[in-house]
Amino acid sequence: MTTTSTKKAAVILGSDNYFHWEFAMRMTLARKGRLEDGDQEE
């Protein structure tokens, strides 16, 4: 029981961390894309 509960907790925490990481990466890429677009326009 303990092992199963631990695995479930790890999956929940892991997916939560993944969503936070994905959001952070998308924001970073969006910022880089905007900066690159600005440099190209200039």
C-alpha positions as a Markdown table, in Angstrom:
| # | Residue | x | y | z |
|---|---|---|---|---|
| 1 | Met | 0.0 | 0.0 | 0.0 |
| 2 | Thr | 2.7 | 2.4 | 0.9 |
| 3 | Thr | 4.7 | 1.8 | -2.3 |
| 4 | Thr | 1.6 | 2.4 | -4.4 |
| 5 | Ser | 0.7 | 5.6 | -2.5 |
| 6 | Thr | 4.3 | 6.8 | -3.0 |
| 7 | Lys | 4.2 | 6.1 | -6.7 |
| 8 | Lys | 0.9 | 7.9 | -7.1 |
| 9 | Ala | 2.3 | 10.9 | -5.2 |
| 10 | Ala | 5.4 | 10.9 | -7.4 |
| 11 | Val | 3.3 | 10.8 | -10.5 |
| 12 | Ile | 1.0 | 13.6 | -9.3 |
| 13 | Leu | 4.0 | 15.8 | -8.2 |
| 14 | Gly | 5.9 | 14.9 | -11.4 |
| 15 | Ser | 3.1 | 15.9 | -13.7 |
| 16 | Asp | 2.6 | 19.1 | -11.7 |
| 17 | Asn | 6.3 | 19.9 | -12.0 |
| 18 | Tyr | 6.2 | 19.1 | -15.7 |
| 19 | Phe | 3.3 | 21.6 | -16.3 |
| 20 | His | 5.2 | 24.3 | -14.4 |
| 21 | Trp | 8.3 | 23.5 | -16.4 |
| 22 | Glu | 6.4 | 23.5 | -19.7 |
| 23 | Phe | 4.8 | 26.9 | -18.9 |
| 24 | Ala | 8.2 | 28.4 | -17.9 |
| 25 | Met | 9.8 | 27.1 | -21.1 |
| 26 | Arg | 6.9 | 28.5 | -23.3 |
| 27 | Met | 7.3 | 31.9 | -21.6 |
| 28 | Thr | 11.1 | 31.8 | -22.1 |
| 29 | Leu | 10.8 | 30.8 | -25.8 |
| 30 | Ala | 8.1 | 33.5 | -26.3 |
| 31 | Arg | 10.4 | 36.1 | -24.8 |
| 32 | Lys | 13.3 | 34.9 | -26.9 |
| 33 | Gly | 11.1 | 34.9 | -30.0 |
| 34 | Arg | 10.0 | 38.5 | -29.3 |
| 35 | Leu | 13.6 | 39.6 | -28.7 |
| 36 | Glu | 14.8 | 37.9 | -32.0 |
| 37 | Asp | 11.9 | 39.5 | -33.9 |
| 38 | Gly | 12.8 | 42.9 | -32.5 |
| 39 | Asp | 16.5 | 42.4 | -33.5 |
| 40 | Gln | 15.5 | 41.4 | -37.0 |
| 41 | Glu | 13.3 | 44.4 | -37.4 |
| 42 | Glu | 16.1 | 46.8 | -36.4 |
